[in-house]
Amino acid sequence: MEIYIISMDSLKSAKKKEYFNLPNYLTLGRILLIPVVLVLIAKIRPERSLHDNLVMGIAAAAVFILAGVSDLIDGYYARKFNINGVFGKYFDPLADKLLILAVMTMLIPLGRIPAWMVILFLSREISVTALRGMAASEQIILPADYWGKKKAATQTLALIGLMVYYPFLGVDFGRMGDVLLVLSLIIALGSGVNYVVQFIRAILERYR
C-alpha cells in the first residue's frame, strides 16, 4: 500500500510539471500579448500623422517580435528538458496561429493586406489542422515540414514590415512586407498541398 501511495504522488507531481512549466507560461504570455498588439495596430489611423502611425506600427511590431522570441525560447527549453505535455502540444501552435491571423485581420481595414489573402491563409490553416486530426485518428503522424517552417518565417517578417509600413532607417518596410507576404502565401499553399500528398501516401501505404 505504501508503494502505491508513493507512485501516485510521483504521478501527480509529473502531471503537475507537465502543465506548470516555463514553456507553458511563455505560451500563455504569447496569447496575452495578442490584444496588446491589436490595440497598438488599432491606433494606426489615416487621420493621424505619419510620425504617430509610424510610432504605433513600430510599437506593434516590437510586441509582435517579443511574442516571436518567446516562442523560440519555449521551443528551445521544451526540447532541452524534454517537456512535451498535452497543453504545449495543442496551445503552442494555436498561440502562433492566433497571433498571425489576428494581426492579418487588423491590417485589412488599413489596406495593407487584401481580405482574400487572409481568407486563403485562414483556409490553409484550418485545412491542415483538420487533415492532421484525420491523420491522428488513423494513427498517422504528419510532422511539420520544411516548407511549413519557411512559411512561418516569411509570414512573420512580412507582418513586421506591414505593421511598420513606412520607410524607416533606410528600409521601405511596406514594400518588403508586400513582397514577403506574397512569397509566404505561395509557400503556405505549397506546404498545404505537401501535407495532403503525405496523408494520401500514408493512407495508400496502410490500406493497399
CNS distance restraints for C-alpha pairs under 8 A (distance, minus, plus):
assign (resid   1 and name CA) (resid   5 and name CA) 6.45 0.50 0.50
assign (resid   2 and name CA) (resid   6 and name CA) 6.40 0.50 0.50
assign (resid   3 and name CA) (resid   7 and name CA) 6.24 0.50 0.50
assign (resid   4 and name CA) (resid   8 and name CA) 6.21 0.50 0.50
assign (resid   5 and name CA) (resid   9 and name CA) 6.20 0.50 0.50
assign (resid   6 and name CA) (resid  10 and name CA) 6.18 0.50 0.50
assign (resid   7 and name CA) (resid  11 and name CA) 6.15 0.50 0.50
assign (resid   8 and name CA) (resid  12 and name CA) 6.18 0.50 0.50
assign (resid   9 and name CA) (resid  13 and name CA) 6.13 0.50 0.50
assign (resid  10 and name CA) (resid  14 and name CA) 6.13 0.50 0.50
assign (resid  11 and name CA) (resid  15 and name CA) 6.16 0.50 0.50
assign (resid  12 and name CA) (resid  16 and name CA) 6.07 0.50 0.50
assign (resid  13 and name CA) (resid  17 and name CA) 6.25 0.50 0.50
assign (resid  14 and name CA) (resid  18 and name CA) 6.22 0.50 0.50
assign (resid  15 and name CA) (resid  19 and name CA) 6.74 0.50 0.50
assign (resid  16 and name CA) (resid  20 and name CA) 5.91 0.50 0.50
assign (resid  17 and name CA) (resid  21 and name CA) 5.91 0.50 0.50
assign (resid  18 and name CA) (resid  83 and name CA) 7.12 0.50 0.50
assign (resid  18 and name CA) (resid  84 and name CA) 7.52 0.50 0.50
assign (resid  18 and name CA) (resid  85 and name CA) 5.20 0.50 0.50
assign (resid  18 and name CA) (resid  86 and name CA) 7.72 0.50 0.50
assign (resid  18 and name CA) (resid  87 and name CA) 7.89 0.50 0.50
assign (resid  19 and name CA) (resid  24 and name CA) 6.75 0.50 0.50
assign (resid  19 and name CA) (resid  85 and name CA) 6.93 0.50 0.50
assign (resid  19 and name CA) (resid  87 and name CA) 6.52 0.50 0.50
assign (resid  20 and name CA) (resid  24 and name CA) 6.72 0.50 0.50
assign (resid  20 and name CA) (resid  25 and name CA) 7.37 0.50 0.50
assign (resid  21 and name CA) (resid  25 and name CA) 6.36 0.50 0.50
assign (resid  22 and name CA) (resid  26 and name CA) 6.15 0.50 0.50
assign (resid  22 and name CA) (resid  74 and name CA) 6.96 0.50 0.50
assign (resid  22 and name CA) (resid  77 and name CA) 7.80 0.50 0.50
assign (resid  23 and name CA) (resid  27 and name CA) 6.18 0.50 0.50
assign (resid  23 and name CA) (resid  73 and name CA) 7.72 0.50 0.50
assign (resid  23 and name CA) (resid  74 and name CA) 4.27 0.50 0.50
assign (resid  23 and name CA) (resid  75 and name CA) 7.05 0.50 0.50
assign (resid  23 and name CA) (resid  77 and name CA) 6.69 0.50 0.50
assign (resid  23 and name CA) (resid  78 and name CA) 6.21 0.50 0.50
assign (resid  23 and name CA) (resid  88 and name CA) 7.34 0.50 0.50
assign (resid  24 and name CA) (resid  28 and name CA) 6.21 0.50 0.50
assign (resid  24 and name CA) (resid  74 and name CA) 7.59 0.50 0.50
assign (resid  24 and name CA) (resid  87 and name CA) 7.23 0.50 0.50
assign (resid  24 and name CA) (resid  88 and name CA) 6.00 0.50 0.50
assign (resid  24 and name CA) (resid  92 and name CA) 7.86 0.50 0.50
assign (resid  25 and name CA) (resid  29 and name CA) 6.08 0.50 0.50
assign (resid  26 and name CA) (resid  30 and name CA) 6.11 0.50 0.50
assign (resid  26 and name CA) (resid  70 and name CA) 6.02 0.50 0.50
assign (resid  26 and name CA) (resid  71 and name CA) 7.22 0.50 0.50
assign (resid  26 and name CA) (resid  74 and name CA) 6.23 0.50 0.50
assign (resid  27 and name CA) (resid  31 and name CA) 6.45 0.50 0.50
assign (resid  27 and name CA) (resid  70 and name CA) 7.60 0.50 0.50
assign (resid  27 and name CA) (resid  71 and name CA) 7.06 0.50 0.50
assign (resid  27 and name CA) (resid  74 and name CA) 7.41 0.50 0.50
assign (resid  27 and name CA) (resid  88 and name CA) 7.58 0.50 0.50
assign (resid  27 and name CA) (resid  91 and name CA) 7.12 0.50 0.50
assign (resid  27 and name CA) (resid  92 and name CA) 5.76 0.50 0.50
assign (resid  27 and name CA) (resid  95 and name CA) 6.73 0.50 0.50
assign (resid  28 and name CA) (resid  32 and name CA) 6.27 0.50 0.50
assign (resid  28 and name CA) (resid  95 and name CA) 7.95 0.50 0.50
assign (resid  29 and name CA) (resid  33 and name CA) 6.25 0.50 0.50
assign (resid  29 and name CA) (resid  67 and name CA) 7.92 0.50 0.50
assign (resid  30 and name CA) (resid  34 and name CA) 6.79 0.50 0.50
assign (resid  30 and name CA) (resid  67 and name CA) 5.21 0.50 0.50
assign (resid  30 and name CA) (resid  70 and name CA) 7.01 0.50 0.50
assign (resid  30 and name CA) (resid  71 and name CA) 7.62 0.50 0.50
assign (resid  30 and name CA) (resid  95 and name CA) 6.64 0.50 0.50
assign (resid  31 and name CA) (resid  95 and name CA) 5.59 0.50 0.50
assign (resid  31 and name CA) (resid  98 and name CA) 7.80 0.50 0.50
assign (resid  31 and name CA) (resid  99 and name CA) 7.31 0.50 0.50
assign (resid  32 and name CA) (resid  36 and name CA) 7.49 0.50 0.50
assign (resid  33 and name CA) (resid  37 and name CA) 6.39 0.50 0.50
assign (resid  33 and name CA) (resid  63 and name CA) 7.17 0.50 0.50
assign (resid  33 and name CA) (resid  64 and name CA) 7.84 0.50 0.50
assign (resid  33 and name CA) (resid  67 and name CA) 6.85 0.50 0.50
assign (resid  34 and name CA) (resid  38 and name CA) 6.29 0.50 0.50
assign (resid  34 and name CA) (resid  98 and name CA) 7.83 0.50 0.50
assign (resid  34 and name CA) (resid  99 and name CA) 5.72 0.50 0.50
assign (resid  34 and name CA) (resid 102 and name CA) 7.59 0.50 0.50
assign (resid  35 and name CA) (resid  39 and name CA) 6.04 0.50 0.50
assign (resid  36 and name CA) (resid  40 and name CA) 6.39 0.50 0.50
assign (resid  36 and name CA) (resid  60 and name CA) 7.82 0.50 0.50
assign (resid  36 and name CA) (resid  63 and name CA) 7.59 0.50 0.50
assign (resid  37 and name CA) (resid  41 and name CA) 6.27 0.50 0.50
assign (resid  37 and name CA) (resid  60 and name CA) 5.02 0.50 0.50
assign (resid  37 and name CA) (resid  61 and name CA) 7.70 0.50 0.50
assign (resid  37 and name CA) (resid  63 and name CA) 6.23 0.50 0.50
assign (resid  37 and name CA) (resid  64 and name CA) 6.52 0.50 0.50
assign (resid  37 and name CA) (resid 103 and name CA) 7.53 0.50 0.50
assign (resid  38 and name CA) (resid  42 and name CA) 6.04 0.50 0.50
assign (resid  38 and name CA) (resid  60 and name CA) 7.65 0.50 0.50
assign (resid  38 and name CA) (resid 102 and name CA) 7.45 0.50 0.50
assign (resid  38 and name CA) (resid 103 and name CA) 6.63 0.50 0.50
assign (resid  38 and name CA) (resid 106 and name CA) 6.85 0.50 0.50
assign (resid  39 and name CA) (resid  43 and name CA) 6.49 0.50 0.50
assign (resid  40 and name CA) (resid  44 and name CA) 7.20 0.50 0.50
assign (resid  40 and name CA) (resid  56 and name CA) 5.77 0.50 0.50
assign (resid  40 and name CA) (resid  57 and name CA) 7.23 0.50 0.50
assign (resid  40 and name CA) (resid  59 and name CA) 6.96 0.50 0.50
assign (resid  40 and name CA) (resid  60 and name CA) 5.38 0.50 0.50
assign (resid  41 and name CA) (resid  56 and name CA) 6.67 0.50 0.50
assign (resid  41 and name CA) (resid  57 and name CA) 6.49 0.50 0.50
assign (resid  41 and name CA) (resid  60 and name CA) 6.17 0.50 0.50
assign (resid  41 and name CA) (resid 106 and name CA) 6.91 0.50 0.50
assign (resid  41 and name CA) (resid 107 and name CA) 7.66 0.50 0.50
assign (resid  41 and name CA) (resid 163 and name CA) 7.38 0.50 0.50
assign (resid  42 and name CA) (resid 106 and name CA) 7.26 0.50 0.50
assign (resid  43 and name CA) (resid  53 and name CA) 7.52 0.50 0.50
assign (resid  43 and name CA) (resid  56 and name CA) 6.66 0.50 0.50
assign (resid  44 and name CA) (resid  48 and name CA) 7.32 0.50 0.50
assign (resid  44 and name CA) (resid  52 and name CA) 7.76 0.50 0.50
assign (resid  44 and name CA) (resid  53 and name CA) 5.00 0.50 0.50
assign (resid  44 and name CA) (resid  56 and name CA) 6.29 0.50 0.50
assign (resid  44 and name CA) (resid  57 and name CA) 7.11 0.50 0.50
assign (resid  45 and name CA) (resid  53 and name CA) 6.91 0.50 0.50
assign (resid  45 and name CA) (resid 110 and name CA) 7.65 0.50 0.50
assign (resid  48 and name CA) (resid  52 and name CA) 6.35 0.50 0.50
assign (resid  48 and name CA) (resid  53 and name CA) 6.53 0.50 0.50
assign (resid  49 and name CA) (resid  53 and name CA) 6.29 0.50 0.50
assign (resid  50 and name CA) (resid  54 and name CA) 5.95 0.50 0.50
assign (resid  51 and name CA) (resid  55 and name CA) 6.18 0.50 0.50
assign (resid  52 and name CA) (resid  56 and name CA) 6.29 0.50 0.50
assign (resid  53 and name CA) (resid  57 and name CA) 6.00 0.50 0.50
assign (resid  54 and name CA) (resid  58 and name CA) 6.07 0.50 0.50
assign (resid  54 and name CA) (resid 164 and name CA) 6.02 0.50 0.50
assign (resid  54 and name CA) (resid 165 and name CA) 7.49 0.50 0.50
assign (resid  54 and name CA) (resid 166 and name CA) 6.53 0.50 0.50
assign (resid  55 and name CA) (resid  59 and name CA) 6.12 0.50 0.50
assign (resid  56 and name CA) (resid  60 and name CA) 6.09 0.50 0.50
assign (resid  56 and name CA) (resid 164 and name CA) 7.97 0.50 0.50
assign (resid  57 and name CA) (resid  61 and name CA) 6.08 0.50 0.50
assign (resid  57 and name CA) (resid 163 and name CA) 4.84 0.50 0.50
assign (resid  57 and name CA) (resid 164 and name CA) 4.38 0.50 0.50
assign (resid  57 and name CA) (resid 165 and name CA) 7.28 0.50 0.50
assign (resid  58 and name CA) (resid  62 and name CA) 6.01 0.50 0.50
assign (resid  58 and name CA) (resid 163 and name CA) 6.94 0.50 0.50
assign (resid  58 and name CA) (resid 164 and name CA) 5.14 0.50 0.50
assign (resid  59 and name CA) (resid  63 and name CA) 6.39 0.50 0.50
assign (resid  60 and name CA) (resid  64 and name CA) 6.13 0.50 0.50
assign (resid  60 and name CA) (resid 163 and name CA) 6.78 0.50 0.50
assign (resid  60 and name CA) (resid 164 and name CA) 7.99 0.50 0.50
assign (resid  61 and name CA) (resid  65 and name CA) 6.02 0.50 0.50
assign (resid  61 and name CA) (resid 159 and name CA) 7.96 0.50 0.50
assign (resid  61 and name CA) (resid 160 and name CA) 5.30 0.50 0.50
assign (resid  61 and name CA) (resid 163 and name CA) 5.99 0.50 0.50
assign (resid  61 and name CA) (resid 164 and name CA) 6.64 0.50 0.50
assign (resid  62 and name CA) (resid  66 and name CA) 6.19 0.50 0.50
assign (resid  63 and name CA) (resid  67 and name CA) 6.28 0.50 0.50
assign (resid  64 and name CA) (resid  68 and name CA) 6.36 0.50 0.50
assign (resid  64 and name CA) (resid 160 and name CA) 7.60 0.50 0.50
assign (resid  65 and name CA) (resid  69 and name CA) 6.14 0.50 0.50
assign (resid  65 and name CA) (resid 160 and name CA) 7.87 0.50 0.50
assign (resid  66 and name CA) (resid  70 and name CA) 6.25 0.50 0.50
assign (resid  67 and name CA) (resid  71 and name CA) 6.41 0.50 0.50
assign (resid  68 and name CA) (resid  72 and name CA) 6.53 0.50 0.50
assign (resid  69 and name CA) (resid  73 and name CA) 6.25 0.50 0.50
assign (resid  70 and name CA) (resid  74 and name CA) 6.09 0.50 0.50
assign (resid  71 and name CA) (resid  75 and name CA) 6.11 0.50 0.50
assign (resid  71 and name CA) (resid  92 and name CA) 7.94 0.50 0.50
assign (resid  72 and name CA) (resid  76 and name CA) 6.15 0.50 0.50
assign (resid  73 and name CA) (resid  77 and name CA) 6.05 0.50 0.50
assign (resid  74 and name CA) (resid  78 and name CA) 5.90 0.50 0.50
assign (resid  75 and name CA) (resid  79 and name CA) 6.21 0.50 0.50
assign (resid  76 and name CA) (resid  80 and name CA) 6.06 0.50 0.50
assign (resid  77 and name CA) (resid  81 and name CA) 6.14 0.50 0.50
assign (resid  77 and name CA) (resid  83 and name CA) 7.87 0.50 0.50
assign (resid  78 and name CA) (resid  82 and name CA) 5.49 0.50 0.50
assign (resid  78 and name CA) (resid  83 and name CA) 4.59 0.50 0.50
assign (resid  78 and name CA) (resid  84 and name CA) 6.70 0.50 0.50
assign (resid  79 and name CA) (resid  83 and name CA) 6.48 0.50 0.50
assign (resid  84 and name CA) (resid  88 and name CA) 6.67 0.50 0.50
assign (resid  84 and name CA) (resid  89 and name CA) 6.74 0.50 0.50
assign (resid  85 and name CA) (resid  89 and name CA) 6.17 0.50 0.50
assign (resid  86 and name CA) (resid  90 and name CA) 6.46 0.50 0.50
assign (resid  87 and name CA) (resid  91 and name CA) 5.75 0.50 0.50
assign (resid  87 and name CA) (resid  92 and name CA) 7.75 0.50 0.50
assign (resid  88 and name CA) (resid  92 and name CA) 5.12 0.50 0.50
assign (resid  89 and name CA) (resid  93 and name CA) 7.37 0.50 0.50
assign (resid  90 and name CA) (resid  94 and name CA) 6.35 0.50 0.50
assign (resid  91 and name CA) (resid  95 and name CA) 5.84 0.50 0.50
assign (resid  92 and name CA) (resid  96 and name CA) 6.62 0.50 0.50
assign (resid  93 and name CA) (resid  97 and name CA) 6.29 0.50 0.50
assign (resid  94 and name CA) (resid  98 and name CA) 6.04 0.50 0.50
assign (resid  95 and name CA) (resid  99 and name CA) 6.13 0.50 0.50
assign (resid  96 and name CA) (resid 100 and name CA) 6.22 0.50 0.50
assign (resid  97 and name CA) (resid 101 and name CA) 5.95 0.50 0.50
assign (resid  97 and name CA) (resid 125 and name CA) 7.88 0.50 0.50
assign (resid  98 and name CA) (resid 102 and name CA) 5.76 0.50 0.50
assign (resid  99 and name CA) (resid 103 and name CA) 6.20 0.50 0.50
assign (resid 100 and name CA) (resid 104 and name CA) 6.25 0.50 0.50
assign (resid 100 and name CA) (resid 155 and name CA) 7.88 0.50 0.50
assign (resid 100 and name CA) (resid 156 and name CA) 7.59 0.50 0.50
assign (resid 101 and name CA) (resid 105 and name CA) 6.09 0.50 0.50
assign (resid 101 and name CA) (resid 118 and name CA) 7.45 0.50 0.50
assign (resid 101 and name CA) (resid 121 and name CA) 8.00 0.50 0.50
assign (resid 101 and name CA) (resid 122 and name CA) 7.16 0.50 0.50
assign (resid 102 and name CA) (resid 106 and name CA) 6.33 0.50 0.50
assign (resid 103 and name CA) (resid 107 and name CA) 6.32 0.50 0.50
assign (resid 103 and name CA) (resid 159 and name CA) 7.58 0.50 0.50
assign (resid 104 and name CA) (resid 108 and name CA) 6.65 0.50 0.50
assign (resid 104 and name CA) (resid 113 and name CA) 6.92 0.50 0.50
assign (resid 104 and name CA) (resid 118 and name CA) 6.47 0.50 0.50
assign (resid 104 and name CA) (resid 159 and name CA) 7.45 0.50 0.50
assign (resid 105 and name CA) (resid 115 and name CA) 7.81 0.50 0.50
assign (resid 105 and name CA) (resid 118 and name CA) 6.94 0.50 0.50
assign (resid 106 and name CA) (resid 110 and name CA) 7.55 0.50 0.50
assign (resid 107 and name CA) (resid 111 and name CA) 6.60 0.50 0.50
assign (resid 107 and name CA) (resid 112 and name CA) 5.55 0.50 0.50
assign (resid 107 and name CA) (resid 113 and name CA) 5.83 0.50 0.50
assign (resid 107 and name CA) (resid 162 and name CA) 7.88 0.50 0.50
assign (resid 107 and name CA) (resid 163 and name CA) 7.77 0.50 0.50
assign (resid 108 and name CA) (resid 112 and name CA) 5.99 0.50 0.50
assign (resid 108 and name CA) (resid 113 and name CA) 5.03 0.50 0.50
assign (resid 108 and name CA) (resid 114 and name CA) 6.02 0.50 0.50
assign (resid 108 and name CA) (resid 115 and name CA) 5.97 0.50 0.50
assign (resid 112 and name CA) (resid 162 and name CA) 6.47 0.50 0.50
assign (resid 113 and name CA) (resid 117 and name CA) 7.04 0.50 0.50
assign (resid 113 and name CA) (resid 118 and name CA) 7.44 0.50 0.50
assign (resid 114 and name CA) (resid 118 and name CA) 6.89 0.50 0.50
assign (resid 115 and name CA) (resid 119 and name CA) 6.31 0.50 0.50
assign (resid 116 and name CA) (resid 120 and name CA) 6.28 0.50 0.50
assign (resid 117 and name CA) (resid 121 and name CA) 6.27 0.50 0.50
assign (resid 117 and name CA) (resid 185 and name CA) 7.63 0.50 0.50
assign (resid 118 and name CA) (resid 122 and name CA) 6.03 0.50 0.50
assign (resid 119 and name CA) (resid 123 and name CA) 5.95 0.50 0.50
assign (resid 120 and name CA) (resid 124 and name CA) 6.11 0.50 0.50
assign (resid 120 and name CA) (resid 185 and name CA) 7.94 0.50 0.50
assign (resid 121 and name CA) (resid 125 and name CA) 6.36 0.50 0.50
assign (resid 121 and name CA) (resid 185 and name CA) 6.93 0.50 0.50
assign (resid 121 and name CA) (resid 188 and name CA) 7.30 0.50 0.50
assign (resid 122 and name CA) (resid 126 and name CA) 6.19 0.50 0.50
assign (resid 123 and name CA) (resid 127 and name CA) 5.96 0.50 0.50
assign (resid 124 and name CA) (resid 128 and name CA) 6.10 0.50 0.50
assign (resid 124 and name CA) (resid 188 and name CA) 7.17 0.50 0.50
assign (resid 124 and name CA) (resid 189 and name CA) 6.75 0.50 0.50
assign (resid 124 and name CA) (resid 192 and name CA) 6.33 0.50 0.50
assign (resid 125 and name CA) (resid 129 and name CA) 6.08 0.50 0.50
assign (resid 126 and name CA) (resid 130 and name CA) 6.11 0.50 0.50
assign (resid 127 and name CA) (resid 131 and name CA) 6.06 0.50 0.50
assign (resid 127 and name CA) (resid 192 and name CA) 7.86 0.50 0.50
assign (resid 128 and name CA) (resid 132 and name CA) 6.09 0.50 0.50
assign (resid 128 and name CA) (resid 192 and name CA) 6.34 0.50 0.50
assign (resid 128 and name CA) (resid 195 and name CA) 7.06 0.50 0.50
assign (resid 129 and name CA) (resid 133 and name CA) 6.26 0.50 0.50
assign (resid 130 and name CA) (resid 134 and name CA) 6.28 0.50 0.50
assign (resid 131 and name CA) (resid 135 and name CA) 6.13 0.50 0.50
assign (resid 131 and name CA) (resid 195 and name CA) 7.87 0.50 0.50
assign (resid 131 and name CA) (resid 196 and name CA) 7.47 0.50 0.50
assign (resid 131 and name CA) (resid 199 and name CA) 7.74 0.50 0.50
assign (resid 132 and name CA) (resid 136 and name CA) 6.04 0.50 0.50
assign (resid 132 and name CA) (resid 141 and name CA) 7.54 0.50 0.50
assign (resid 132 and name CA) (resid 142 and name CA) 6.35 0.50 0.50
assign (resid 133 and name CA) (resid 137 and name CA) 6.35 0.50 0.50
assign (resid 134 and name CA) (resid 138 and name CA) 6.64 0.50 0.50
assign (resid 135 and name CA) (resid 139 and name CA) 6.26 0.50 0.50
assign (resid 135 and name CA) (resid 140 and name CA) 4.79 0.50 0.50
assign (resid 135 and name CA) (resid 141 and name CA) 6.39 0.50 0.50
assign (resid 135 and name CA) (resid 142 and name CA) 7.09 0.50 0.50
assign (resid 135 and name CA) (resid 199 and name CA) 6.87 0.50 0.50
assign (resid 136 and name CA) (resid 140 and name CA) 5.28 0.50 0.50
assign (resid 136 and name CA) (resid 141 and name CA) 6.27 0.50 0.50
assign (resid 140 and name CA) (resid 202 and name CA) 7.29 0.50 0.50
assign (resid 142 and name CA) (resid 195 and name CA) 7.20 0.50 0.50
assign (resid 142 and name CA) (resid 198 and name CA) 7.30 0.50 0.50
assign (resid 142 and name CA) (resid 199 and name CA) 7.32 0.50 0.50
assign (resid 144 and name CA) (resid 148 and name CA) 6.21 0.50 0.50
assign (resid 144 and name CA) (resid 149 and name CA) 7.35 0.50 0.50
assign (resid 145 and name CA) (resid 149 and name CA) 6.75 0.50 0.50
assign (resid 145 and name CA) (resid 191 and name CA) 7.48 0.50 0.50
assign (resid 146 and name CA) (resid 150 and name CA) 6.55 0.50 0.50
assign (resid 147 and name CA) (resid 151 and name CA) 6.01 0.50 0.50
assign (resid 147 and name CA) (resid 187 and name CA) 6.43 0.50 0.50
assign (resid 147 and name CA) (resid 188 and name CA) 7.55 0.50 0.50
assign (resid 147 and name CA) (resid 190 and name CA) 7.76 0.50 0.50
assign (resid 147 and name CA) (resid 191 and name CA) 5.53 0.50 0.50
assign (resid 148 and name CA) (resid 152 and name CA) 6.37 0.50 0.50
assign (resid 148 and name CA) (resid 187 and name CA) 7.53 0.50 0.50
assign (resid 148 and name CA) (resid 188 and name CA) 6.73 0.50 0.50
assign (resid 148 and name CA) (resid 191 and name CA) 5.72 0.50 0.50
assign (resid 149 and name CA) (resid 153 and name CA) 6.34 0.50 0.50
assign (resid 150 and name CA) (resid 154 and name CA) 6.19 0.50 0.50
assign (resid 150 and name CA) (resid 184 and name CA) 7.88 0.50 0.50
assign (resid 150 and name CA) (resid 187 and name CA) 7.32 0.50 0.50
assign (resid 151 and name CA) (resid 155 and name CA) 5.90 0.50 0.50
assign (resid 151 and name CA) (resid 184 and name CA) 5.21 0.50 0.50
assign (resid 151 and name CA) (resid 185 and name CA) 7.61 0.50 0.50
assign (resid 151 and name CA) (resid 187 and name CA) 5.55 0.50 0.50
assign (resid 151 and name CA) (resid 188 and name CA) 5.55 0.50 0.50
assign (resid 151 and name CA) (resid 191 and name CA) 7.99 0.50 0.50
assign (resid 152 and name CA) (resid 156 and name CA) 6.12 0.50 0.50
assign (resid 152 and name CA) (resid 184 and name CA) 7.71 0.50 0.50
assign (resid 153 and name CA) (resid 157 and name CA) 6.37 0.50 0.50
assign (resid 154 and name CA) (resid 158 and name CA) 5.94 0.50 0.50
assign (resid 154 and name CA) (resid 180 and name CA) 5.85 0.50 0.50
assign (resid 154 and name CA) (resid 181 and name CA) 7.05 0.50 0.50
assign (resid 154 and name CA) (resid 183 and name CA) 7.23 0.50 0.50
assign (resid 154 and name CA) (resid 184 and name CA) 5.32 0.50 0.50
assign (resid 155 and name CA) (resid 159 and name CA) 6.19 0.50 0.50
assign (resid 155 and name CA) (resid 180 and name CA) 7.01 0.50 0.50
assign (resid 155 and name CA) (resid 181 and name CA) 6.16 0.50 0.50
assign (resid 155 and name CA) (resid 184 and name CA) 5.47 0.50 0.50
assign (resid 156 and name CA) (resid 160 and name CA) 6.30 0.50 0.50
assign (resid 157 and name CA) (resid 161 and name CA) 6.27 0.50 0.50
assign (resid 157 and name CA) (resid 177 and name CA) 7.04 0.50 0.50
assign (resid 157 and name CA) (resid 180 and name CA) 7.08 0.50 0.50
assign (resid 158 and name CA) (resid 162 and name CA) 6.21 0.50 0.50
assign (resid 158 and name CA) (resid 176 and name CA) 6.87 0.50 0.50
assign (resid 158 and name CA) (resid 177 and name CA) 4.07 0.50 0.50
assign (resid 158 and name CA) (resid 178 and name CA) 6.82 0.50 0.50
assign (resid 158 and name CA) (resid 179 and name CA) 7.62 0.50 0.50
assign (resid 158 and name CA) (resid 180 and name CA) 4.97 0.50 0.50
assign (resid 158 and name CA) (resid 181 and name CA) 5.16 0.50 0.50
assign (resid 158 and name CA) (resid 184 and name CA) 7.92 0.50 0.50
assign (resid 159 and name CA) (resid 163 and name CA) 5.99 0.50 0.50
assign (resid 159 and name CA) (resid 177 and name CA) 6.27 0.50 0.50
assign (resid 159 and name CA) (resid 181 and name CA) 7.59 0.50 0.50
assign (resid 160 and name CA) (resid 164 and name CA) 6.31 0.50 0.50
assign (resid 160 and name CA) (resid 173 and name CA) 7.98 0.50 0.50
assign (resid 160 and name CA) (resid 177 and name CA) 7.14 0.50 0.50
assign (resid 161 and name CA) (resid 165 and name CA) 5.52 0.50 0.50
assign (resid 161 and name CA) (resid 173 and name CA) 4.45 0.50 0.50
assign (resid 161 and name CA) (resid 174 and name CA) 5.62 0.50 0.50
assign (resid 161 and name CA) (resid 175 and name CA) 7.79 0.50 0.50
assign (resid 161 and name CA) (resid 176 and name CA) 5.99 0.50 0.50
assign (resid 161 and name CA) (resid 177 and name CA) 4.33 0.50 0.50
assign (resid 161 and name CA) (resid 178 and name CA) 7.97 0.50 0.50
assign (resid 162 and name CA) (resid 173 and name CA) 6.51 0.50 0.50
assign (resid 162 and name CA) (resid 174 and name CA) 5.32 0.50 0.50
assign (resid 162 and name CA) (resid 176 and name CA) 7.95 0.50 0.50
assign (resid 162 and name CA) (resid 177 and name CA) 5.01 0.50 0.50
assign (resid 162 and name CA) (resid 178 and name CA) 7.30 0.50 0.50
assign (resid 164 and name CA) (resid 173 and name CA) 6.21 0.50 0.50
assign (resid 164 and name CA) (resid 174 and name CA) 7.25 0.50 0.50
assign (resid 165 and name CA) (resid 172 and name CA) 7.26 0.50 0.50
assign (resid 165 and name CA) (resid 173 and name CA) 4.76 0.50 0.50
assign (resid 165 and name CA) (resid 174 and name CA) 3.99 0.50 0.50
assign (resid 165 and name CA) (resid 175 and name CA) 7.75 0.50 0.50
assign (resid 165 and name CA) (resid 177 and name CA) 7.49 0.50 0.50
assign (resid 166 and name CA) (resid 172 and name CA) 6.29 0.50 0.50
assign (resid 166 and name CA) (resid 173 and name CA) 5.78 0.50 0.50
assign (resid 166 and name CA) (resid 174 and name CA) 5.88 0.50 0.50
assign (resid 167 and name CA) (resid 171 and name CA) 5.37 0.50 0.50
assign (resid 167 and name CA) (resid 172 and name CA) 4.28 0.50 0.50
assign (resid 167 and name CA) (resid 173 and name CA) 5.76 0.50 0.50
assign (resid 167 and name CA) (resid 174 and name CA) 7.34 0.50 0.50
assign (resid 168 and name CA) (resid 172 and name CA) 6.64 0.50 0.50
assign (resid 168 and name CA) (resid 173 and name CA) 7.16 0.50 0.50
assign (resid 172 and name CA) (resid 176 and name CA) 6.28 0.50 0.50
assign (resid 173 and name CA) (resid 177 and name CA) 5.95 0.50 0.50
assign (resid 174 and name CA) (resid 178 and name CA) 6.24 0.50 0.50
assign (resid 175 and name CA) (resid 179 and name CA) 6.31 0.50 0.50
assign (resid 176 and name CA) (resid 180 and name CA) 6.17 0.50 0.50
assign (resid 177 and name CA) (resid 181 and name CA) 5.87 0.50 0.50
assign (resid 178 and name CA) (resid 182 and name CA) 6.43 0.50 0.50
assign (resid 179 and name CA) (resid 183 and name CA) 6.35 0.50 0.50
assign (resid 180 and name CA) (resid 184 and name CA) 5.88 0.50 0.50
assign (resid 181 and name CA) (resid 185 and name CA) 6.16 0.50 0.50
assign (resid 182 and name CA) (resid 186 and name CA) 6.36 0.50 0.50
assign (resid 183 and name CA) (resid 187 and name CA) 6.26 0.50 0.50
assign (resid 184 and name CA) (resid 188 and name CA) 5.93 0.50 0.50
assign (resid 185 and name CA) (resid 189 and name CA) 6.16 0.50 0.50
assign (resid 186 and name CA) (resid 190 and name CA) 6.14 0.50 0.50
assign (resid 187 and name CA) (resid 191 and name CA) 5.90 0.50 0.50
assign (resid 188 and name CA) (resid 192 and name CA) 6.12 0.50 0.50
assign (resid 189 and name CA) (resid 193 and name CA) 6.32 0.50 0.50
assign (resid 190 and name CA) (resid 194 and name CA) 6.28 0.50 0.50
assign (resid 191 and name CA) (resid 195 and name CA) 6.40 0.50 0.50
assign (resid 192 and name CA) (resid 196 and name CA) 6.52 0.50 0.50
assign (resid 193 and name CA) (resid 197 and name CA) 6.28 0.50 0.50
assign (resid 194 and name CA) (resid 198 and name CA) 6.15 0.50 0.50
assign (resid 195 and name CA) (resid 199 and name CA) 6.17 0.50 0.50
assign (resid 196 and name CA) (resid 200 and name CA) 6.19 0.50 0.50
assign (resid 197 and name CA) (resid 201 and name CA) 6.09 0.50 0.50
assign (resid 198 and name CA) (resid 202 and name CA) 6.15 0.50 0.50
assign (resid 199 and name CA) (resid 203 and name CA) 6.20 0.50 0.50
assign (resid 200 and name CA) (resid 204 and name CA) 6.10 0.50 0.50
assign (resid 201 and name CA) (resid 205 and name CA) 6.06 0.50 0.50
assign (resid 202 and name CA) (resid 206 and name CA) 6.20 0.50 0.50
assign (resid 203 and name CA) (resid 207 and name CA) 6.17 0.50 0.50
assign (resid 204 and name CA) (resid 208 and name CA) 5.48 0.50 0.50
